[in-house]
Amino acid sequence: MKIKVVIPCHLNSIRLEQKVLIDIHGLPMVEHVRRRALLSRKVNNVYVATGDDEIKNIIKSYGGQVLFTKNNHIDGTSRVSEAIDLVDCSHVILIQGDEPLLVPNYIDIFIENMEKSKDNLMWNGISEIYNKKSYLDHSIVKCTLDEDYNIESCFRLLPNKKNINKKIFKIQGLIGYEKKFLKKMVLSPETKIAKAESIEQMKAIEIGSKIKGILIPKSLPSVNTKEELSVVNNILNKDISQKEILIKIL
């Protein structure tokens, strides 16, 4: 496997304006993500994929690698699909630009599991849900697994009794693709559930592919609102392991 990491991002975030450039301890949020990904012992290259000049110039000012794309993509997946035409890889890992608490070791775990299941075409990080608030939160995408740890269904609200009787996991913003499959998925027509629920993983399932679930040790909050930004800053100020990572990237 020749794996590259790509962070798709843009400035047109809806709930929190230009969130990927919000300052956190002196660095834009997306730069936190990029630097944390580079701390993974199994990652050599981390690219930021964007169609915004402002993001491109900021990342380059930090010495980062940018894959400049069109600016009309409807989601990060299609942006990454375009971006990987510019790099030599067999597989790509998509990491969202609003994950400033990303733990480098989690990427190592993710890649090790990808390498153990090479027959798969898509992988997604998952984590356990420990509190009722997350369990019922519509903004959190959840899933159930089959006996082989493949994701069989994704949803925001519990849709039926069948899923209630199965253990439910949280979908994480860490997604792996075989390059050719990613191209195929992006070019496929929209699917019913993926469109209705705004869950990209369901498109892969609806076109007949399997997504291997990779268990991540701990769920960490991403940033979509001012409240979540406050939570992230609080964790960075109090959590010892997060402080240690912060020191390494500053």
ROLOGU-384864 format. One record per residue (C-alpha): residue in one letter; x, y, z. Coordinates in steps of 0.2 Angstrom, whole numbers, plus 2048, in hexadecimal, padded with zeros to 3 digits. Example, Ala and Ser with C-alpha at 12.3 -4.5 7.8 and 13.67 -1.06 7.14 Angstrom:
REM residues 2
+--------+-----+-----+-----+
: residu :   X :   Y :   Z :
+--------+-----+-----+-----+
:      a : 83E : 7EA : 827 :
:      s : 844 : 7FB : 824 :
+--------+-----+-----+-----+
REM end
This chain:
REM residues 250
+--------+-----+-----+-----+
: residu :   X :   Y :   Z :
+--------+-----+-----+-----+
:      m : 800 : 800 : 800 :
:      k : 806 : 811 : 7FB :
:      i : 7FC : 81C : 807 :
:      k : 7FB : 82F : 807 :
:      v : 7F1 : 83A : 813 :
:      v : 7E6 : 848 : 80D :
:      i : 7DD : 855 : 817 :
:      p : 7CF : 85D : 80D :
:      c : 7C9 : 86E : 812 :
:      h : 7C0 : 87E : 80C :
:      l : 7BB : 88F : 813 :
:      n : 7A8 : 88D : 811 :
:      s : 7A4 : 884 : 821 :
:      i : 792 : 887 : 826 :
:      r : 790 : 886 : 839 :
:      l : 7A1 : 88E : 83D :
:      e : 7A8 : 89A : 831 :
:      q : 7B9 : 896 : 829 :
:      k : 7BC : 889 : 837 :
:      v : 7CB : 881 : 830 :
:      l : 7D5 : 891 : 832 :
:      i : 7CF : 895 : 844 :
:      d : 7DE : 898 : 84F :
:      i : 7E1 : 88B : 85C :
:      h : 7F1 : 88E : 867 :
:      g : 7F9 : 899 : 859 :
:      l : 7F5 : 88D : 84A :
:      p : 7E7 : 88B : 83E :
:      m : 7DC : 87C : 842 :
:      v : 7E1 : 873 : 832 :
:      e : 7F3 : 876 : 836 :
:      h : 7F1 : 86D : 846 :
:      v : 7E9 : 85E : 83D :
:      r : 7F7 : 85E : 830 :
:      r : 805 : 85E : 83D :
:      r : 7FD : 851 : 847 :
:      a : 7FB : 846 : 838 :
:      l : 80E : 848 : 834 :
:      l : 812 : 841 : 846 :
:      s : 80B : 830 : 841 :
:      r : 81A : 824 : 83F :
:      k : 811 : 81C : 830 :
:      v : 80E : 82C : 826 :
:      n : 81B : 835 : 81A :
:      n : 810 : 841 : 811 :
:      v : 801 : 84B : 817 :
:      y : 7F9 : 857 : 80A :
:      v : 7EB : 864 : 80C :
:      a : 7DF : 864 : 7FE :
:      t : 7D6 : 874 : 7FB :
:      g : 7CF : 880 : 7EE :
:      d : 7D2 : 890 : 7F9 :
:      d : 7E1 : 89B : 7F6 :
:      e : 7E1 : 8A0 : 808 :
:      i : 7E2 : 88F : 80F :
:      k : 7EF : 88A : 802 :
:      n : 7FA : 899 : 806 :
:      i : 7F9 : 896 : 819 :
:      i : 7FE : 884 : 818 :
:      k : 80C : 888 : 80C :
:      s : 812 : 895 : 818 :
:      y : 814 : 887 : 825 :
:      g : 81E : 87C : 818 :
:      g : 80F : 871 : 815 :
:      q : 80A : 868 : 805 :
:      v : 7FA : 86E : 7FC :
:      l : 7F0 : 865 : 7EE :
:      f : 7E6 : 873 : 7E6 :
:      t : 7D5 : 86E : 7E0 :
:      k : 7C6 : 875 : 7D8 :
:      n : 7BB : 87E : 7E4 :
:      n : 7AA : 877 : 7E0 :
:      h : 7AB : 867 : 7E9 :
:      i : 79C : 862 : 7F3 :
:      d : 7A5 : 858 : 800 :
:      g : 7B7 : 853 : 806 :
:      t : 7B6 : 842 : 7FD :
:      s : 7B5 : 849 : 7EC :
:      r : 7C2 : 856 : 7EF :
:      v : 7CE : 849 : 7F5 :
:      s : 7CA : 83E : 7E5 :
:      e : 7D0 : 84D : 7DA :
:      a : 7DF : 850 : 7E5 :
:      i : 7E6 : 83F : 7E5 :
:      d : 7E8 : 841 : 7D2 :
:      l : 7F7 : 84C : 7D6 :
:      v : 800 : 83F : 7E1 :
:      d : 807 : 82D : 7DF :
:      c : 7FD : 822 : 7EB :
:      s : 7F3 : 812 : 7EB :
:      h : 7E9 : 817 : 7FA :
:      v : 7E4 : 827 : 803 :
:      i : 7DF : 82B : 815 :
:      l : 7D2 : 83A : 816 :
:      i : 7D4 : 843 : 826 :
:      q : 7C8 : 851 : 82A :
:      g : 7CF : 863 : 82C :
:      d : 7C4 : 866 : 83C :
:      e : 7CD : 858 : 847 :
:      p : 7DA : 863 : 851 :
:      l : 7DB : 855 : 85E :
:      l : 7E0 : 848 : 852 :
:      v : 7EC : 83B : 85B :
:      p : 7FA : 836 : 84F :
:      n : 7FA : 824 : 857 :
:      y : 7E8 : 822 : 851 :
:      i : 7EE : 824 : 83F :
:      d : 7FB : 816 : 842 :
:      i : 7EE : 80B : 848 :
:      f : 7E3 : 80F : 839 :
:      i : 7F1 : 80B : 82C :
:      e : 7F6 : 7FB : 835 :
:      n : 7E4 : 7F5 : 834 :
:      m : 7E3 : 7FB : 821 :
:      e : 7F3 : 7F0 : 81E :
:      k : 7EB : 7E1 : 826 :
:      s : 7DB : 7E2 : 81C :
:      k : 7E2 : 7E6 : 80A :
:      d : 7D3 : 7DE : 801 :
:      n : 7C8 : 7EC : 807 :
:      l : 7C5 : 7FC : 7FD :
:      m : 7C0 : 807 : 80B :
:      w : 7C3 : 809 : 81D :
:      n : 7BC : 815 : 82B :
:      g : 7C1 : 819 : 83C :
:      i : 7B3 : 815 : 849 :
:      s : 7B3 : 817 : 85C :
:      e : 7A8 : 812 : 86A :
:      i : 79A : 81D : 871 :
:      y : 79A : 820 : 884 :
:      n : 78D : 82D : 887 :
:      k : 77B : 82F : 883 :
:      k : 77D : 840 : 87C :
:      s : 788 : 83A : 86E :
:      y : 77D : 82B : 86B :
:      l : 76E : 837 : 867 :
:      d : 777 : 845 : 85F :
:      h : 771 : 847 : 84D :
:      s : 782 : 84F : 848 :
:      i : 78B : 83F : 84C :
:      v : 78B : 832 : 83F :
:      k : 78A : 821 : 846 :
:      c : 78B : 80F : 840 :
:      t : 789 : 7FD : 843 :
:      l : 795 : 7EF : 83E :
:      d : 793 : 7DD : 837 :
:      e : 79C : 7CE : 83E :
:      d : 7AC : 7D2 : 834 :
:      y : 7AC : 7E4 : 83A :
:      n : 7A6 : 7EB : 82A :
:      i : 79B : 7FA : 82B :
:      e : 78A : 7F4 : 826 :
:      s : 780 : 804 : 829 :
:      c : 782 : 817 : 82E :
:      f : 776 : 823 : 835 :
:      r : 773 : 832 : 83F :
:      l : 764 : 82D : 849 :
:      l : 75F : 81B : 84E :
:      p : 754 : 816 : 83F :
:      n : 74D : 805 : 845 :
:      k : 74D : 7F7 : 852 :
:      k : 75A : 7ED : 848 :
:      n : 767 : 7FA : 84C :
:      i : 762 : 7FD : 85E :
:      n : 766 : 7EA : 861 :
:      k : 778 : 7EC : 85A :
:      k : 787 : 7F5 : 862 :
:      i : 788 : 807 : 85A :
:      f : 798 : 810 : 857 :
:      k : 79D : 821 : 852 :
:      i : 7A4 : 825 : 841 :
:      q : 7B5 : 82E : 842 :
:      g : 7BC : 83A : 835 :
:      l : 7CA : 82E : 830 :
:      i : 7C6 : 825 : 820 :
:      g : 7D1 : 81B : 814 :
:      y : 7CE : 817 : 802 :
:      e : 7D6 : 80D : 7F4 :
:      k : 7D9 : 81A : 7E7 :
:      k : 7D0 : 812 : 7D9 :
:      f : 7C1 : 80E : 7E4 :
:      l : 7C0 : 820 : 7EA :
:      k : 7BF : 826 : 7D8 :
:      k : 7B1 : 81A : 7D4 :
:      m : 7A7 : 81F : 7E3 :
:      v : 7A8 : 832 : 7E0 :
:      l : 7A3 : 82F : 7CD :
:      s : 794 : 824 : 7D2 :
:      p : 783 : 82C : 7D2 :
:      e : 77C : 832 : 7E3 :
:      t : 774 : 825 : 7ED :
:      k : 764 : 826 : 7F7 :
:      i : 769 : 824 : 809 :
:      a : 77A : 82D : 807 :
:      k : 771 : 83C : 800 :
:      a : 763 : 83C : 80C :
:      e : 76D : 83A : 81C :
:      s : 77D : 844 : 815 :
:      i : 788 : 835 : 81A :
:      e : 795 : 832 : 80D :
:      q : 799 : 820 : 813 :
:      m : 788 : 81A : 80F :
:      k : 78C : 81E : 7FC :
:      a : 799 : 811 : 7FD :
:      i : 78E : 804 : 805 :
:      e : 77F : 808 : 7F9 :
:      i : 78A : 804 : 7EA :
:      g : 78F : 7F4 : 7F2 :
:      s : 7A0 : 7F7 : 7FA :
:      k : 7A5 : 7F2 : 80B :
:      i : 7AD : 7FE : 818 :
:      k : 7B8 : 7F6 : 824 :
:      g : 7B6 : 7FE : 836 :
:      i : 7C6 : 802 : 83F :
:      l : 7C4 : 804 : 852 :
:      i : 7CC : 814 : 858 :
:      p : 7D1 : 814 : 86B :
:      k : 7C8 : 824 : 86F :
:      s : 7BB : 830 : 867 :
:      l : 7C1 : 842 : 866 :
:      p : 7B6 : 851 : 862 :
:      s : 7B7 : 85A : 851 :
:      v : 7B3 : 86C : 84F :
:      n : 7A3 : 872 : 847 :
:      t : 79D : 87F : 854 :
:      k : 7A3 : 88B : 860 :
:      e : 79E : 880 : 86E :
:      e : 7A9 : 872 : 867 :
:      l : 7B7 : 87D : 864 :
:      s : 7B6 : 882 : 877 :
:      v : 7B6 : 86F : 87B :
:      v : 7C6 : 86C : 871 :
:      n : 7CF : 87B : 879 :
:      n : 7CA : 874 : 88A :
:      i : 7D1 : 863 : 886 :
:      l : 7E1 : 86B : 87F :
:      n : 7E4 : 874 : 88F :
:      k : 7E0 : 866 : 89B :
:      d : 7E4 : 855 : 893 :
:      i : 7F6 : 850 : 895 :
:      s : 7F8 : 845 : 886 :
:      q : 7F0 : 853 : 87B :
:      k : 7FC : 860 : 883 :
:      e : 80B : 854 : 87E :
:      i : 805 : 854 : 86C :
:      l : 802 : 866 : 86C :
:      i : 814 : 86A : 872 :
:      k : 81B : 85F : 864 :
:      i : 812 : 868 : 856 :
:      l : 814 : 87A : 85C :
+--------+-----+-----+-----+
REM end
